[in-house]
């Protein structure tokens, strides 16, 4: 039971000692966990960072610590012709702007079983008692029978993999309500799905990130830093930062969104918090991906599930 004066997420984490914050959907997702990282560190927690990576990690000089898993450090190099390495630039930011050496586990894209094995190894290495998956956006709450799903495969792979581990606490935190409109997600369905999880006791509430919070200032600083060092900037985090700054409507912080219409608003800067097991319980294609070994099998599993659907929950707009 929670009190009105408590934030349920932090109350749930009260007795946690060693926490793994992990980007569920890849790319820049781990950046969305930075306010939590600094808040948890201030509470005296040991916090480690990880991210499902879109970088071709074998072409970096990062240390390979497990099969399909690398430990990214400040100053690491990407030898690929495309300068895309969000984890490396986050480690650089920690060192140059925070004077802190923070290494980040980066996973290669694969299936549920190899991803679970990576989580198991990190959990054992650091005696992790809590895993918090971070989703930049909200398509991790798509159950699979919606008309449009966004880009859910990486998120669902992480959710199912973590749910299969023996770690005590397994949480999902989403940031960026409305951002996935860019990928066709119905936020009517997101709210509907959240209500179902709420009724089952798996929703831990939501709370705002404000520009005056020091943890949020650091998140904004990290986004600005990577904007200056990487050409392919994050649409999600730049939209969230714009919302935190009080921007509204069709405001573009990055050229990547040029030619599209955005709706930046204050709902984008809200953390939405869930118990992983409740989200996974509602994942309708769970049995199609749970034993996947490769990215291809993950894709095929979702495809097979969608092919046998007789009806979908159609796209609907929020009636307000």
N, C-alpha and C positions, 0 to 999 in steps of 0.2 A: 504494500500500500504506500502511496506517495502523498505528500502534503503539497498544498498550493505553493508554499514557499520554497519548494525543492525543484530542481531540474531533474526529472527521472533518469536521464542518461547518466549524469554524474553521481546520482544516488546509487545507481546500479554498479558503477565502477568504484565505489567507495573503498571496497576491500581488495581491489585489484592491485597487484604489485608490478607485474611485467606485462606490458601491452604491446601488441603489434598492430600498427595502423597500416592498412594496405589499400592501395588503389584498386578497386574491383574491376573497372572497365578499361583500364589501360590508359596510355597517353599521359594526360595531365591530371588524372583523377587524384593522385596523391597530393597535389597542391591544395585541393579542396579540404584536405585533412589537417592543414597546417594550424588553423586556429585551435583545433582539438589537441594537436601535438603540444603546443605551448601551454595550453590550459592544464593538460595532464602533467606536464613536467613541473609546473608551478605547484601542483598538488603533491609532488614528491614521488611520482610514478616513474618507473623505468619504461621508456617508450622507444620502440624500434620502428623503422619505416620500410615499406615494401611496395612494389608496384608491378602490375602486369604491364609489360613493356611492348611498345610498337617499334622500338629500335631493333635493328638486326644485331643482336648482342654479340654473336661470334666475330663480328668485324670491329668490335671495340677492344681496348686493352684492359677492360675491367676484369677483375679476378673471378674465375669460374669456381664457385664454392660447392655447388651441387649440380647434378645433371639438369640442364636447362635453366639454371639459376646463377646469376652473377651478382657480385657485391660491387656497387658503383661508388667510387670515391671522387672527391674534388680533384680536378686536374686530369681525370681520365679522358681518353681520346676516342672519337668515333672515326674509323678509317673509311667509312662508307662515303660516297660522293654527296649524299644528302645529309645536311647538317640538322639531324633530328635526334635529340638525346635529352629529353626533359629531366630524367633522373640525374644526369651528370650536372646540368646547370642548376638544379636544386641543391646538390651537394656543394657546388661552387658558391652559390648564394649563402649557404650556411657558413662557409668558411670566411668569405670576404665581408659579408654584412653582419653576421652574428658572432664571428670569431669562434665558431663551434665546428668541430670535425664530426660530421654526421654522414655515415655510410648508408646506402639504400639498396636493399635487395631488389633485383629486377628479374622478372620471370619471362621466359620465352612463351609465345602463344602456343598452346597445345590443348589437350583434352582434360577432362576432370581428374582422371586418375593420376597423371604426372603432376598436375597442379596440387592435388591433395598431398602427394609425397613431398613436394617442396615445402608446403606449409608444415607438415609433420616434422621435417628436419629443422626448420627455423624455430618451431615451438620447442623442440627438444634442446636445441643449442642455447636458447635464451630463457628456458623455463617459463615460457609464455603462459599466462593464465587467462588472457583475454585477447581476442582478435576483433578489431573494428574494421569492417570493409567500408570504403569511402566511394560513393558514386557521384561524379560530377554530372548532374542531371538527375532524372527520375525514371529512366527506362528500366532500371533494375526492378521496378515494381510492376512491370508488365508480366502477367501470368502466362501469356502465350496464345490466348484465344481472342485477343483484341485485333481490330482491323489492321492497325499499324503498330509495330513493336519498337521502332527506333533501331538501336544497335544493341540488342540485349545479350548476345552470345557470350561476350567476355564477362559481363556481369554475372550471368547465370552459371558460367563455369566456376567463377570464384565463389559464388554463394554455395553451390552444391559441394565443391571441394572443401570449403571451410566447415560446412555442416557435417561432413563426414569425419572430421578430426575429433579428437577426444578433449580438446581444450574446453575449459569450463564455461566461459562467457563468449558468445558469438553474436556480434551486433552489426547492423547495417545502418549507415548514416548517409543520407542523400542531401546534396546542396545544389540549388539551381532550378527551382520550380519554374516551369515555363520555357526553359532553354531548349528542351527536346522538341518543342514545336518546330524547330529548324529541321528535325528529322521525322516529322509527321506524327509524333506521339499525341494522343488525346489525354489532356490533363483531367478531363471528366473521368476517364477510366482510372487514372492514377488516384484520384480522390475516392473513387468507388472501391478500388483495391485496398487503399489505406483504411477505409471504413470496415472492410471485411476483416483485416488484420487486427484492427482496434477491437472488434467484437470478439475476437479469439484471444485477446489479451496480449498480443504481440507488438503493439504500437507503444513506444515510449515518449510520444509527444514531439513537440517541435519548439524551436526557439530561434530568435533573430541574432544575426551578426551585425554589430554596429561599428561605424568607423572610429569611434572613440575608444574601442576596446584594444589594448596593446597587442593581443593575440591576432586580431583582425588587421591591425596596421602591418604586422609582419607578413601576413598572407598577401596583402596588397603589394608590399615591397618585393616579395618573391616573384609575383606575377609581372611586375614592372621590370624586374631584373631579367627574367627569361625573355620578355618582349624585346629587350635590347640585344639579346644574344642569339635568338633563333628566329628565322624568317617565318616559319610555320607556327603562328601564335595560337593560343588556346581560345577558341570561340566561347567555350563554357566559362572559363575563369574570367575572361575579359568582360563578359556579360554580367557575371556576378559582381565583379569589382565596380562596374558602372552602376549597378543597382545599389551597392553599399555606399557609393558616393552621392546617391540621391538623383541619379539620372533617370529619365522616364521617357518611354516611347521609343521611337525609331532612332536610337542613338547608337553609333558605330565606333567602337574603340579600336577595332582592328580592320584592316583592309580585306581580310578573308570573308567578311560578311557583306561586302559591297555588292549592290544589286539585289539584295534581299531586304525585306521589311522586318525589323525587330520590334519586340515589345518589352523593353527593359522596364522593370517595375520592382517594388520593394519586396514582393513575395520571393524573388530569386535569392535573397540573402537569408533564407530560413533553413536551418538544419531540421531534417525529418528523420526520426530515429526508430529503429525496428529491431526485434529479435530475429536473427537469421533463420532459426528453425521454422518460424511462422511464415516467412516469405517463401522458403523452400517448400514447405508443406502445400502451398498454393500454386507452385510452379507446375503447370499442367503437362509439360513435356519432360518432366524429371526422369521418367523411366527411359526416355529416348536418348538421354545424354549422360546418365549417371556413370556408365562404364566406359565412356569415350577415352581413347588414348591419344587421339590426334585432333588438330584443328578441323581437319576434313570430316572426321566422325562426328564432331560437335555440330558442324554445319548440316551434315546429313540427318542427324537426329532431329533437329528443329524442322528441317524440310519435311521429313517423313511425318512428323506430328501434324504440321500444317496441312499436308496433303489429305489427311484423313478427317479433317474437321468438316462437319456438315454445316455449321454456321459460325459466324464470328460476332463479337460484340462491336458494332459499328462505331466509327468515329463520331463523337458528339462533342459539341461545345458546351462549356460551363454556362448554365442558364442564369447568368447575373448581368 
